[in-house]
Amino acid sequence: MLVGIAAPAFSEDTALSRGEDYYLENDPERALHWLEQALEQEPENPEVYLYLGVVYEQLGLFERAIEIMEDGLEVSGADRGTLYYNMANNYQRLGRREEAMDHYTKALEYDERFAEAYLNRANLRVRASDYPEAIEDYSTYLEHDPDSRQRGEVERMIALLRDTIEQEEQERLRRAEEERRARLEEERRAAEEERRRQEAEERRRVLLETVRDSLGTSRDEGRTFSAPSEDIEEYDDELDIID
């Protein structure tokens, strides 16, 4: 607990009113002291969660800010669009971009005219290289806040993203053409190799047939034939055996 703090004069002497005044004076440490008391005194007051969450954020207590604003979502009458938006900012400071994106989207579900949510979500989409979606969010931001002091920068960003998309599309087409040509060349080489293989196979086949025919002729020429048979004379005289 902070002590020895000289509090200014307040029109309404409550912990919440004191916390609000110190918050407006950009004194988050003193504001925190009173807002934590206000949370104990008025746990059903949705404003306490908003102020307390922002003060935690100012003090760099981003996770604690998210926790208190999550609690605030359960309170009747809470400005859920703003709570989700503030939670998204804290997630972004923690480097948790996917959760930040999700919470900006939830903020817009509660308030589709929340211009800053479109702007911050667009910035996240640029970092994620989701350029078409980023352009859509930047454009919607300008529709809801046409007098934005950042209008010039946002319009330049939109122009840059469109140029980037066009260049990326040209590069994609170039790579696709290179891949197509490489594929055709590979098919041509494969076809040429197959033609040569078939020609070599045909030459081998012809050669084998030629050799086979040659070997067949040699066998005919070297074949052994029986000599012509001659008449054998027959003798009718009996052979005498002399004793």
C-alpha positions as CSV (number, residue, x, y, z in Angstrom):
1,M,0.0,0.0,0.0
2,L,1.2,3.4,-0.9
3,V,1.5,5.8,2.0
4,G,2.3,9.5,2.5
5,I,0.4,10.5,-0.7
6,A,-1.3,13.8,-0.6
7,A,-4.5,13.3,-2.5
8,P,-6.0,16.3,-4.4
9,A,-9.4,17.6,-3.7
10,F,-12.1,15.3,-5.1
11,S,-15.7,16.1,-5.9
12,E,-16.6,12.6,-5.0
13,D,-14.5,11.0,-2.2
14,T,-14.5,7.4,-3.3
15,A,-11.6,5.1,-4.2
16,L,-12.7,4.9,-7.8
17,S,-13.0,8.6,-8.2
18,R,-9.5,9.1,-6.7
19,G,-8.1,6.4,-9.0
20,E,-9.7,8.0,-12.0
21,D,-8.3,11.4,-11.1
22,Y,-4.7,10.1,-10.6
23,Y,-5.1,8.2,-13.9
24,L,-6.1,11.4,-15.7
25,E,-3.1,13.1,-14.1
26,N,-0.9,10.3,-15.6
27,D,0.1,9.0,-12.3
28,P,-0.5,5.3,-12.7
29,E,1.2,4.2,-9.4
30,R,-1.1,6.3,-7.3
31,A,-4.0,5.4,-9.5
32,L,-3.3,1.8,-8.9
33,H,-3.4,2.2,-5.1
34,W,-6.9,3.6,-5.3
35,L,-8.3,1.4,-8.1
36,E,-7.3,-1.8,-6.3
37,Q,-9.2,-0.5,-3.3
38,A,-12.1,0.3,-5.6
39,L,-12.1,-3.3,-6.9
40,E,-12.6,-4.5,-3.3
41,Q,-15.3,-1.9,-2.7
42,E,-17.2,-2.2,-6.0
43,P,-16.5,-5.5,-7.6
44,E,-19.6,-5.2,-9.7
45,N,-18.7,-1.8,-11.2
46,P,-17.5,-2.4,-14.8
47,E,-15.5,0.9,-14.9
48,V,-13.1,-0.4,-12.2
49,Y,-11.9,-3.2,-14.5
50,L,-11.4,-0.8,-17.4
51,Y,-9.4,1.7,-15.4
52,L,-7.4,-0.9,-13.5
53,G,-6.6,-2.8,-16.7
54,V,-5.2,0.3,-18.4
55,V,-3.2,1.2,-15.3
56,Y,-1.6,-2.2,-15.1
57,E,-0.7,-1.8,-18.8
58,Q,0.9,1.6,-18.1
59,L,3.0,0.0,-15.5
60,G,4.1,-2.8,-17.8
61,L,2.1,-5.5,-16.0
62,F,0.6,-6.8,-19.2
63,E,-0.4,-10.2,-18.1
64,R,-2.0,-8.8,-15.0
65,A,-3.9,-6.3,-17.2
66,I,-5.2,-9.2,-19.3
67,E,-6.3,-11.1,-16.2
68,I,-8.2,-8.2,-14.7
69,M,-9.9,-7.3,-18.0
70,E,-10.9,-11.0,-18.4
71,D,-12.6,-10.7,-15.0
72,G,-14.3,-7.6,-16.2
73,L,-15.9,-9.5,-19.1
74,E,-18.1,-11.3,-16.6
75,V,-19.4,-8.1,-15.0
76,S,-22.9,-6.9,-16.0
77,G,-22.8,-3.8,-18.1
78,A,-19.2,-4.2,-19.1
79,D,-18.0,-2.5,-22.3
80,R,-16.8,-5.8,-23.8
81,G,-15.7,-4.2,-27.1
82,T,-13.2,-2.0,-25.2
83,L,-12.1,-4.7,-22.9
84,Y,-11.3,-7.1,-25.8
85,Y,-9.5,-4.2,-27.6
86,N,-7.4,-3.4,-24.5
87,M,-6.6,-7.1,-24.0
88,A,-5.5,-7.3,-27.6
89,N,-3.1,-4.4,-27.1
90,N,-1.6,-6.2,-24.1
91,Y,-1.2,-9.5,-26.0
92,Q,0.5,-7.5,-28.7
93,R,3.0,-6.1,-26.2
94,L,3.7,-9.6,-25.0
95,G,4.5,-10.6,-28.6
96,R,1.5,-12.9,-28.7
97,R,0.2,-11.8,-32.1
98,E,-2.3,-14.6,-32.8
99,E,-4.1,-13.9,-29.5
100,A,-4.0,-10.2,-30.2
101,M,-5.5,-10.7,-33.6
102,D,-8.2,-12.9,-32.1
103,H,-9.1,-10.3,-29.5
104,Y,-9.2,-7.4,-32.0
105,T,-11.7,-9.5,-34.0
106,K,-13.7,-10.1,-30.8
107,A,-13.8,-6.4,-30.1
108,L,-15.2,-5.8,-33.6
109,E,-17.9,-8.4,-33.0
110,Y,-19.1,-6.2,-30.2
111,D,-18.6,-2.9,-32.0
112,E,-18.1,-3.1,-35.7
113,R,-17.4,0.6,-35.9
114,F,-14.4,0.3,-33.6
115,A,-11.9,2.1,-35.9
116,E,-8.8,1.6,-33.8
117,A,-9.4,-2.1,-33.7
118,Y,-9.4,-2.2,-37.6
119,L,-6.2,-0.2,-37.6
120,N,-4.3,-2.4,-35.1
121,R,-5.5,-5.6,-36.7
122,A,-4.4,-4.3,-40.1
123,N,-0.9,-3.7,-38.7
124,L,-0.8,-7.2,-37.4
125,R,-1.9,-8.6,-40.8
126,V,0.9,-6.7,-42.5
127,R,3.4,-8.4,-40.2
128,A,1.8,-11.7,-41.0
129,S,2.1,-10.9,-44.8
130,D,-1.7,-11.0,-45.1
131,Y,-1.7,-8.0,-47.4
132,P,-5.2,-8.2,-49.0
133,E,-6.8,-8.6,-45.5
134,A,-4.7,-5.7,-44.2
135,I,-5.8,-3.4,-47.1
136,E,-9.4,-4.3,-46.3
137,D,-8.9,-3.4,-42.6
138,Y,-7.0,-0.1,-43.4
139,S,-9.8,0.9,-45.8
140,T,-12.5,0.1,-43.3
141,Y,-10.6,2.1,-40.7
142,L,-10.6,5.2,-42.9
143,E,-14.4,4.7,-43.6
144,H,-15.1,4.8,-39.8
145,D,-12.5,7.6,-39.1
146,P,-12.3,9.7,-42.3
147,D,-10.7,12.6,-40.5
148,S,-8.0,10.5,-38.9
149,R,-4.7,12.3,-38.5
150,Q,-3.0,9.2,-39.8
151,R,-5.0,9.2,-43.0
152,G,-2.0,10.1,-45.2
153,E,0.1,7.4,-43.7
154,V,-2.6,4.8,-44.0
155,E,-3.3,5.7,-47.7
156,R,0.4,5.4,-48.4
157,M,0.5,2.0,-46.7
158,I,-2.5,0.8,-48.8
159,A,-0.8,2.0,-52.0
160,L,2.4,0.2,-51.0
161,L,0.6,-3.0,-50.1
162,R,-1.2,-3.0,-53.5
163,D,2.1,-2.5,-55.3
164,T,3.7,-5.3,-53.2
165,I,0.8,-7.6,-54.1
166,E,1.2,-6.8,-57.8
167,Q,4.9,-7.4,-57.7
168,E,4.4,-10.7,-55.8
169,E,1.9,-11.7,-58.4
170,Q,4.3,-10.9,-61.2
171,E,7.0,-12.9,-59.4
172,R,4.6,-15.8,-58.9
173,L,3.8,-15.8,-62.6
174,R,7.4,-15.6,-63.5
175,R,8.3,-18.6,-61.3
176,A,5.3,-20.5,-62.6
177,E,6.5,-19.9,-66.2
178,E,10.0,-21.0,-65.3
179,E,8.7,-24.1,-63.6
180,R,6.5,-24.8,-66.7
181,R,9.5,-24.5,-69.0
182,A,11.6,-26.6,-66.8
183,R,8.9,-29.3,-66.7
184,L,8.6,-29.2,-70.5
185,E,12.4,-29.5,-70.8
186,E,12.4,-32.4,-68.5
187,E,9.7,-34.1,-70.4
188,R,11.6,-33.5,-73.7
189,R,14.7,-35.0,-72.2
190,A,12.8,-38.0,-70.9
191,A,11.2,-38.5,-74.3
192,E,14.5,-38.2,-76.0
193,E,16.1,-40.7,-73.7
194,E,13.2,-43.1,-74.2
195,R,13.5,-42.7,-78.0
196,R,17.3,-43.5,-77.8
197,R,16.6,-46.4,-75.5
198,Q,14.0,-47.8,-78.0
199,E,16.4,-47.3,-80.9
200,A,19.2,-49.1,-79.0
201,E,16.8,-51.9,-78.1
202,E,15.8,-52.2,-81.8
203,R,19.4,-52.4,-82.9
204,R,20.1,-55.1,-80.4
205,R,17.0,-57.0,-81.5
206,V,18.1,-56.8,-85.2
207,L,21.6,-57.8,-84.3
208,L,20.5,-60.8,-82.3
209,E,18.2,-62.0,-85.1
210,T,21.1,-61.6,-87.6
211,V,23.4,-63.6,-85.4
212,R,20.7,-66.2,-84.8
213,D,20.1,-66.6,-88.5
214,S,23.8,-66.9,-89.2
215,L,24.2,-69.6,-86.5
216,G,21.2,-71.5,-88.0
217,T,22.8,-71.6,-91.5
218,S,26.0,-72.9,-90.1
219,R,24.3,-75.8,-88.4
220,D,22.6,-76.9,-91.7
221,E,25.9,-76.8,-93.5
222,G,27.7,-78.9,-90.9
223,R,24.9,-81.5,-90.5
224,T,26.1,-85.2,-90.8
225,F,24.2,-87.3,-93.5
226,S,24.2,-91.1,-93.9
227,A,26.2,-92.5,-96.9
228,P,24.0,-93.9,-99.8
229,S,23.2,-97.5,-99.2
230,E,24.7,-100.1,-101.6
231,D,23.1,-103.3,-102.7
232,I,24.5,-106.2,-100.7
233,E,25.0,-109.4,-102.7
234,E,23.4,-112.5,-101.3
235,Y,25.1,-115.8,-101.6
236,D,22.9,-118.9,-101.9
237,D,25.7,-121.4,-101.7
238,E,25.8,-123.0,-98.4
239,L,29.0,-122.8,-96.5
240,D,30.5,-126.1,-96.0
241,I,32.1,-126.8,-92.7
242,I,34.9,-129.2,-93.0
243,D,35.3,-131.4,-90.2
